[in-house]
Amino acid sequence: MNPRSALDKLRHQFDWPLAGVTLALLAIGLVNLYSATRVAPRGLYTQQLVWLGLGLVGFIVVAAIDYRLYERIAPLLYGGCIALLGAVLLFGRHINGSRRWLGIGSFGGQPSDLVKIGAILMLAKLLSEDPQELRANGWMYNGAALATLVVPFGLIYLQPDLGTAALVYLIGLSLVLLAPFRWPHRLGALLVTPAGIALRLALRHKTSVRSYQMKRLMAFLDPTADPRGAAYHARQSVYAIGSGRWTGKGWLHGTQNQLQFLPAHWTDFPFAVWAEEWGLLGGLLLLGCYLFLILWAIGISATARDRFGQLLALGVASLFFWHVVINIGMVTGSLPVVGVTLPLISYGGSSLLTMMIALGLLMNVSIRRYSY
């Protein structure tokens, strides 16, 4: 094949809509982060650009390698992620009462982000067996899938990071429920959950729930009980979103943002910054981009050539879905504040890198729909 025909083939197979919505979200994220960090804290914007460069490299590398290789090495990748979580508990940085970060100097990240990819790959491999085999031995495969989730759930919960632990479980549970199990097996997956076990332990032993976690839960149930304490974040976020009205106050002119009334607005609450400055219309535009991406991923899954590719695409769709739902729920006061990032918008190196790798996997499945 001559270079020109190879280029024409790549141009035909390349998923331009997926690339377009990815670039749109990245552009929105950079514009929003610049505004969020214009006053303070300094230096985060430059660091995000570095992580974005690494993320783009990761996207290209992951998309270029045939995803069937990832199926073969999925247990190794999953095991590596679990080892990193173990290393966090032993050697991780102790910040604000939690051990969540590994790194050298100022460069580091949260392995709990990468374990989402490892869990998706492992579950996609496990559940890509022949449907008749899954139905015949549903309890065995269901138990293996739940075990795949229990291990990272428990290690992340011990950091402690209940929000990310629950997120990993929700992503995995989505794949289990979409697998061709019989309904009793699916019902069992819903009833026997790590989240339920953790909640039961929390109710029996109050020490299993950290004080700040309990305060956040109580603030969610009654936002007026502690308006200057645990409920402060969510209240300021709602104020910022509401003050944006239809078209917003304009870029760099959000008062809640620029006057630093909105806490953690570069990590947990970037949507509040965006909605305050761009209004309801800007918020709908951002949510529309996410909706398009999730539906596009589901469409890629429906046309994938094998079950592993189908489940891989569905895993990426569920990854973005649950991140967006939980983060938007946090900033609008519909869910407790649990520290879940908004994909490609929030500041965070490991989060951005994880999302770019996930999109690389999605591009990989999309491109190879035409290869075999």
Number of C-alpha atoms within 10 A of each C-alpha: 6 6 8 9 10 11 12 11 12 12 11 12 16 16 17 12 12 18 14 13 17 18 13 14 18 17 14 16 23 19 16 24 23 17 23 28 19 16 13 13 10 10 10 18 20 11 15 19 13 12 19 20 13 15 23 16 16 20 23 17 14 21 22 14 13 14 21 15 9 18 19 13 14 22 18 13 20 23 16 15 22 22 14 20 29 17 15 23 20 10 15 19 17 14 9 6 11 14 21 23 23 20 13 9 6 6 10 13 18 20 23 28 19 24 25 28 26 23 27 28 27 27 27 27 22 21 24 21 15 10 15 11 14 20 17 12 14 20 18 13 20 22 15 15 22 20 14 20 25 18 14 26 24 19 18 27 19 17 21 20 21 21 17 22 24 18 20 25 21 19 25 24 22 16 19 24 17 12 20 19 23 15 12 11 21 19 12 13 18 14 12 12 18 21 19 12 11 17 14 12 14 14 11 10 10 11 10 16 16 13 11 11 18 13 16 23 18 16 24 21 15 12 19 12 13 15 15 12 12 21 24 18 24 28 19 22 28 18 16 28 24 17 20 25 16 16 15 24 18 14 15 18 15 24 17 21 28 17 11 15 16 25 16 16 26 29 18 24 30 28 29 31 29 32 29 33 30 24 24 20 15 19 21 13 13 19 15 13 15 20 16 14 24 20 14 19 26 20 16 24 26 16 14 22 17 15 19 24 29 22 27 31 31 26 29 27 27 23 24 22 18 18 19 19 14 22 25 22 15 23 25 23 20 15 18 23 25 19 17 23 24 26 23 24 26 24 29 22 21 19 25 25 24 23 23 24 24 27 27 26 28 29 26 26 28 26 20 17 16 13 8 7
